[in-house]
Amino acid sequence: MRQRLRDLFAMVLVAVPALGWVPLNAQDSVPLSALSHVHGVAIDPDDADRFYLATHHGLYSASRDGIAQRISANVDDFMGFTPHPREPGTYFASGHPANGGNLGFITSRDGGRTWRMLSPGADGPVDFHQIAVSRADPRVIYGVYRTLQVSRDGGATWRTIGPPPAGLIDLAASGRDPATLFAATERGLLVSRDNGRSWAIVSIDRRPVSMVETSDEGDVFAYVIGYGLIRSASDGATWGFVGLPERDHHIVHFAARGARYYAVTHSNRIFTSADSGQSWRRIGR
């Protein structure tokens, strides 16, 4: 998936900066610039000035001083990562163990420190690169591993819905309707109102969309390549322009709570905004 994004961005960028890396035996505290392959971001439930980063080598807690602290007891590759919308300190993830294979659908209930498999998923163990928890009904969770899957019991059991949209990059569940899904794809932003069985293009643009996410308040955010960050407070009916953290550095992971935003770009740059995207500051320069 990340290779697909790199190939896609290469069409609009002259060059892509090289990603940093962290060896498996890295120290627990590292500068943000040393983290490699960030796969997800979430805001700390107790302190909006702190945030979590799911990476190729475990889960890290970071602050605006540019220092990250590994909090997971393991150094597994969290390819998919998302917080529980109503239970602070509970997180869901999927990906690869450090020694290879697939993690299945896993959960942590102690702030990301320890993890256990909740389910292998359908035809698993799965490696969900996209996970979307419904804020309207957190028992409804979607994941993509070869097919689009859904759980209606909080991740304990899963069944297949069908194929995901072509060129899928990211997935988000509506904050208002558990049957509504948004998909960021290479050919635009899509919406499904029937649990992912059928999809329609959102009437904004057919440009590639590198990210889609819903906020704690239920607003939908997406990043349209060549345009910028957009927002809908009407579950996709209407959209407005938010801004650009930095030109030519496209957002691939995003989290919002109130006026506080965090954005991770395809080049592993991390930005924050305290005024709903009107101004941005890079963290860990």
C-alpha positions in Angstrom: 0.0 0.0 0.0 2.7 2.5 0.9 4.5 1.6 -2.4 1.3 2.4 -4.2 1.2 5.8 -2.5 4.9 6.5 -3.3 4.3 5.7 -7.0 1.2 7.9 -7.0 3.0 10.8 -5.4 5.9 10.5 -7.8 3.6 11.7 -10.5 3.1 15.0 -8.8 6.5 15.4 -7.0 9.9 15.9 -8.5 11.5 14.0 -5.6 10.4 12.4 -2.4 12.6 12.8 0.7 14.0 9.5 2.0 12.3 8.1 5.1 14.2 7.8 8.3 14.4 4.5 10.1 14.7 3.0 13.6 16.3 -0.4 14.1 14.5 -3.0 16.1 16.8 -2.6 19.1 16.3 1.2 19.2 16.2 3.1 22.5 12.8 3.8 23.9 13.1 7.6 23.5 14.0 8.9 20.0 13.5 12.1 18.1 10.4 12.2 15.9 12.6 12.5 12.8 14.1 9.1 13.5 10.8 7.2 13.4 10.1 5.2 10.2 6.9 4.2 8.5 4.2 5.9 10.6 1.0 4.1 9.9 -1.5 6.0 12.2 -1.9 8.9 14.6 -4.3 9.4 17.5 -4.6 12.2 20.1 -3.9 11.3 23.7 -7.3 11.1 25.5 -6.1 13.0 28.5 -3.8 15.6 26.9 -4.4 17.1 23.4 -0.8 18.3 23.4 0.3 14.7 23.2 -0.3 12.2 20.5 0.3 8.5 19.6 2.1 7.2 16.5 1.7 3.7 15.2 4.9 2.7 13.5 6.9 -0.1 11.9 8.5 -0.8 15.3 5.7 -0.4 17.8 3.5 2.3 19.3 5.0 5.6 20.4 3.7 8.5 22.5 5.0 11.9 21.4 4.7 15.6 22.3 5.2 18.9 20.6 8.8 19.0 21.8 9.7 16.5 19.1 10.6 13.5 21.3 8.8 10.2 21.0 8.7 7.5 23.7 7.9 3.9 22.8 5.0 2.8 25.0 4.2 -0.6 23.5 5.9 -3.6 25.2 6.5 -5.0 21.7 8.1 -3.7 18.5 5.5 -5.1 16.1 4.6 -3.4 12.9 1.2 -1.7 13.4 0.0 -1.4 9.8 -3.5 -0.5 10.9 -4.3 1.5 14.0 -7.2 3.4 15.5 -8.5 4.4 18.9 -11.8 3.3 20.4 -14.1 6.4 20.1 -15.7 6.1 23.5 -13.3 4.2 25.7 -10.1 6.2 26.5 -7.0 4.1 26.6 -8.5 1.4 24.3 -7.0 0.9 20.9 -7.3 -1.4 17.9 -4.6 -2.5 15.5 -3.4 -5.0 13.0 -0.2 -5.7 11.1 2.8 -7.9 11.4 4.7 -9.4 14.4 8.3 -8.5 14.6 9.2 -12.1 13.8 6.9 -12.3 10.7 3.3 -13.4 9.9 0.1 -11.5 10.6 -1.2 -10.1 13.9 -4.9 -10.6 13.2 -7.2 -8.0 14.8 -5.6 -7.0 18.2 -6.6 -4.7 21.0 -5.0 -2.9 23.9 -6.9 -1.7 27.0 -4.1 -0.2 28.9 -3.2 2.8 26.7 -1.2 0.8 24.1 1.2 -0.9 26.4 0.1 -4.5 26.1 -1.8 -6.1 23.2 -3.8 -9.3 22.6 -5.5 -10.8 19.6 -9.2 -10.2 19.7 -9.9 -12.2 16.6 -8.0 -13.7 13.6 -10.6 -12.0 11.3 -12.3 -13.7 8.3 -9.9 -16.0 6.5 -7.2 -14.8 8.9 -5.0 -14.1 10.6 -5.7 -10.8 8.9 -3.3 -7.9 8.2 -5.7 -4.9 8.1 -4.0 -1.9 6.6 -7.3 0.0 6.9 -9.4 -0.1 10.1 -12.5 2.1 10.7 -14.5 2.1 13.9 -18.0 3.6 13.8 -18.3 6.5 16.2 -22.1 6.1 15.9 -21.9 2.5 17.1 -18.4 1.4 18.2 -19.5 -2.3 18.0 -19.4 -1.8 14.2 -15.8 -2.0 12.9 -14.6 -2.3 9.3 -11.2 -3.7 8.1 -9.6 -4.5 4.7 -7.5 -7.6 4.1 -8.0 -8.7 0.5 -11.7 -8.1 1.1 -13.8 -5.6 3.0 -14.8 -7.1 6.3 -17.2 -6.0 9.1 -17.6 -6.9 12.7 -20.8 -6.1 14.6 -19.6 -7.2 18.0 -16.6 -5.0 18.7 -14.1 -7.0 16.7 -14.8 -10.5 18.2 -16.2 -12.0 15.0 -15.9 -10.9 11.3 -17.6 -11.6 8.0 -16.8 -10.6 4.4 -18.8 -7.9 2.7 -17.2 -8.0 -0.7 -14.3 -6.4 -2.6 -13.0 -3.0 -1.4 -13.1 -0.1 -3.9 -10.4 -0.2 -6.6 -7.2 1.8 -5.7 -8.2 2.0 -2.0 -5.8 4.0 0.2 -7.8 4.8 3.3 -11.1 4.1 5.0 -13.2 6.0 7.5 -16.6 5.3 9.1 -19.2 8.0 9.5 -19.7 9.5 13.0 -23.4 9.6 12.5 -24.5 6.5 10.7 -22.8 3.0 11.2 -23.8 2.0 7.7 -21.9 4.9 6.0 -18.3 4.6 4.9 -15.9 6.9 3.2 -13.0 5.6 1.0 -9.9 7.6 -0.1 -8.9 6.1 -3.5 -6.5 6.8 -6.3 -9.5 8.1 -8.4 -11.2 10.2 -5.8 -13.3 10.2 -2.6 -16.1 7.6 -2.4 -19.0 7.1 -0.1 -21.1 4.0 0.7 -24.4 4.2 2.5 -25.0 0.5 2.7 -22.0 -0.9 4.7 -19.6 -0.9 1.8 -21.7 -3.0 -0.6 -21.9 -0.2 -3.2 -20.0 3.0 -3.7 -20.5 6.5 -5.3 -18.1 9.2 -6.1 -18.3 12.3 -3.8 -18.9 15.3 -6.1 -15.8 17.3 -5.3 -13.1 16.1 -7.7 -11.7 12.9 -9.1 -8.2 13.7 -8.0 -6.4 11.1 -5.9 -7.3 11.3 -2.2 -4.5 10.2 0.2 -6.5 10.3 3.5 -10.0 10.3 5.0 -10.8 10.4 8.7 -13.6 11.4 11.0 -13.0 13.6 14.1 -14.2 13.1 17.7 -17.1 15.5 16.8 -18.1 13.5 13.7 -16.8 15.8 11.0 -15.2 14.1 8.0 -11.8 15.2 6.7 -10.0 14.2 3.5 -6.9 15.2 1.7 -7.2 15.8 -2.0 -3.9 15.7 -3.8 -3.3 18.9 -5.7 -5.9 20.8 -3.6 -5.5 20.3 0.1 -7.4 19.3 3.3 -11.2 19.5 3.1 -13.9 19.0 5.7 -17.5 18.1 5.8 -19.8 18.7 8.8 -22.7 17.1 6.9 -21.5 13.5 6.5 -20.3 14.2 3.0 -23.2 16.3 1.7 -21.1 19.5 1.5 -17.4 20.2 1.8 -15.2 23.2 2.6 -11.5 23.9 2.2 -9.4 23.7 5.4 -5.8 24.4 4.3 -2.4 23.1 3.4 0.2 22.2 6.2 2.9 22.4 3.6 2.8 22.4 -0.2 3.8 19.1 -1.9 3.7 17.1 1.4 0.4 15.2 1.3 -1.4 14.1 4.4 -1.7 10.3 4.8 -2.7 10.1 8.5 -4.8 12.6 10.4 -6.5 13.2 13.8 -8.7 16.0 15.1 -10.2 17.0 18.4 -11.9 20.3 18.5 -9.5 22.9 17.1 -6.5 20.7 17.6 -5.3 18.8 14.5 -2.4 16.5 13.9 -1.2 15.5 10.4 1.4 13.0 9.1 2.6 13.4 5.6 3.8 10.8 3.1 7.4 12.0 3.7 7.0 11.3 7.5 6.7 15.0 8.4 4.4 15.7 11.3 2.4 18.9 11.7 -0.1 20.3 14.2 -2.6 23.1 14.2 -4.3 24.7 17.2 -6.8 26.8 15.2 -8.7 24.3 13.1 -6.1 24.3 10.3 -5.8 28.1 9.8 -2.1 27.8 10.7 0.3 24.9 11.1 3.5 24.1 12.8 5.9 21.3 12.0 6.9 19.1 15.0 10.3 17.5 15.3 12.0 19.5 12.5 
